């Protein structure tokens, strides 16, 4: 099963070495000045921009994410890699290519992200596992609340080595929207935008003023 392979992979990482809703998203969209202070990347993904990148997003069986959430997060990260990490669109393995391989491979669910990357000709793979996704209505006035938790790792597809992060268990991101009046779409968009931002900010020199977002649950990372 795809999820069993994914969880096992993250466990191996841990044992071996060892987050647009109104103002919440507005900060992600503002353009910083050219001389603004930057937060240095933990790992510069742009070093691989001449090669092929696989972005592989999936959810655990209990995540409640579903294909639509996974596909939209994939698209957001792909756009982010183009805009922030100097990748050209042609160098990012498309969702269509991933789906084609999935339909042609009977044991696809047993393949690791690195094995999938090799089959698709990628040089590096950014693997994002959605562990939990929630979006629900609160009370009779149609207020909405939501959260998303994910873990991300970056592998060299040729060697299978872990490139990023250095921390055990992958890069954990948790986005939370406590309450948003009468608009589930805003909550969903905010959660996905926050996840993309909080993953990629570690992989390029991010403007300091845009580094933190309102919807990330910062105290969650130390738990």
C-alpha positions, 0 to 999 in steps of 0.5 A: 500500500502506498501509505505504508511505504511512505510511513516506512520511508519516513521512519527510516529517515528518522532512525537513520539520522536522524505549514488565500484567505484574506489577509492571511494569504496577502502577505505571500503575494506582496513583492519585496524590495530588491535590497530587503533582508533574506532568510538563507535557505536551509538547502538551495533547491535552485542548485538542481534547476537544470535537472528534472524535479519530481514533486510527489504529494500524497495523503495517508489513508487517514488524512482525509485529504483526497485527490483534489487537495493533493493535486492542488497542493502539487500545482501550488508547489510546482508554481512556487518552484518556478517562481522561487527556485528558478525551475523552468516548467519543462523541468518539473515532472507533470501531474499527467506524467505521474498519473500515466505511470500510476495507470501503467504500473500495477504495483505503483502503490508499493513504489517509494518516491525515489523509485517513482522519480527514477522511472520518470527520469527525475534527478531530485524528488520533493516528497510531501506526505499529508498526514491530516486535513480537516475542513468543517462547519462550526455552528448554524451560521456557516462558519468554517474551521480547518487545519492541515499537517504535512511532512516533506523530504527532498531526495537525490533520485540517483543515489536515494540519499536524503538531501533535506531536511537535516531534522529527523522525520522530515520538515513538519508543517501545520496550517490552522484557520480557527474561524472564517465566516461563511466561506469554506473556499477561503479556508481551503485556499489558506491552508494550501497556500500556507503549506506551500509557502512553509515548505519552499521558504526553506529551499530558497532565500526567502524575504524576511518580511514574508517568511512567517504567515498568520495561518502557520501554527508555529508552536506545533513544531516544538511538540 
